[in-house]
Amino acid sequence: MRKDLHTESTLPEAPRPHLTMDELQEIHERLLRFSPDALIVVDEHAQIRFANDTVRDLFGHDPESLIGKRLDMLIPERLRGRHEDHIRSYMRDPDNRDMGTRISDLHALRADGVEFYAGIRLAPFRLGEKLFVAAAIRDMTERQRINEELVAAREEADRANRAKSRFLAMASHDLRQPMQTICLLNAALLRVVPQPDAGELLRQQEQAIASVTRLLDTLLDISRLESGAVQPQKTDAPLAEMFEELRSEFSSLAHTREIDLHMEPTNLVLSTDRILFRQLMQNLLGNALKYTEHGSVRVCCSLQAEDVIVTVEDTGIGIPADKLERIFDEYYQVDTHGTKRMGVGLGLAIVKEVARVLGYSVSIDSALGKGTQAQVRIPRQHLVRADLQRTDADAAAPCGADARKARVILVEDNDGVRLATELFLKFEGHETLSAPSVAEAHKLFDKARRGDILIADYRLDARHTGLDLLMSLRERLGSSAPGIIMSGDLPTVLRAMNEPVADCRFLSKPVDTRVLLEAIEELSVASS
Ligand code: ADP
């Protein structure tokens, strides 16, 4: 049988919902006298006309003793002048408001002379013609202390973060020099060691060197972006050209991984920072190829009402839905069962930072086991125009001319790097004249002849860059001598240049030896 709970209730009878007039009156009085905040009413001359009992606890004054006194006495002397001005302006335009939203130093004074941080809320009212203002006051010292601690902790965290970024930038920059030496020596050894086993070991070592180089690039990129040092420098950039550059950069990786890399033709021209845009796309495209085992990677672009959308789509392993939220975090990597980690977890953090700097937004959609789609949303005001369709995208592909042995003038102040480069170039069959300084380089220029290729660091000494040296060689020879300029911080160097330099390649240090050889080959073909 069902029991009716109400019939057996032992609860006391419910109280009457309405209070009597006397009870209500009593509550009003008590509320006013003992409210959690000290309550003070002043007239338009800032004279105290009422103070409740809580005023005694907060200020240490007998509330009765305050009646008729000026409000000033509850304010530290040093602040009275300013307070007077505030009261005058408030009385001209009274309304309900928090005092102190524009005053950081809102202090009140106790009877014993001790000051405290006050939180004050004002409410004006009229009795007949007379204006009064009620003030509810509370001690905010503790909250202020917590706020100050939070601000200090935040500043400390920001300082530590900036120090980390500076350290990473310096460390990744300074490690480039020795990495360059190792890289060149390894390439030279590969040339001279005849045993196949040793050759295989060196090739493995070459791959390890390439991963360290990539890591250094990534660390330098993220630390420069985070330190706020990167200011975009926009030019009109046809997307087709930028897609083409990416295609030639990634096609051999796609080929090795047997993935179909497809870049859709586009005729859109953006106003963007080419280097940053490329950095963003390199990371998205790199990920798409890294995390795809079979199938294809497609890059395309579409024009919508508000935005230009660039999409990088793959048929790869995908990302679990519950991990999508965190993939843009620094050093975050999805721990997908059965797949090995293939980076350090900074690629998408770089994408996020670059997008922030350029004013784009990036979103990633994914289906586990099916593929991933990254979309870069570029506000339409960055679109310059739509050019006529490029039909011959491959026209600019480098022609496969035979390698010619060039003579190189090498200027490098680091002994290790200079010797390693000399050795490497020698084993590749190039004659090298080398100089450890700008002064020595000028002496070598006496022997220079047309077609010689200058290879130099961008930053040579406090006054000279490799580019200055190339210009003086060109003056000396009266011709456009080819040059290869290397830098540990290539994006900054490229950004500092106003216009492109003909017959000059800019390479990032530590230089990829294959890229260096290709540049020498191209330049020697061009100057022959
Ligand atoms: P990582 O260096 O590990 O590639 P990223 O920041 O570039 O770091 O990416 C974070 C994580 O997001 C990666 O570890 C990977 O698990 C996942 N991820 C990013 N892009 C893709 C993609 N196209 N397909 C599948 N997983 C991806």
Residues whose N, C-alpha, C, O or C-beta is under 5 A from the ligand:
A	BS01	ADP	N287 A288 Y291 G316 I317 G318 I319 I327 Y332 Q333 V334 M342 G343 V344 G345 L346 G347 L348 A349 T372
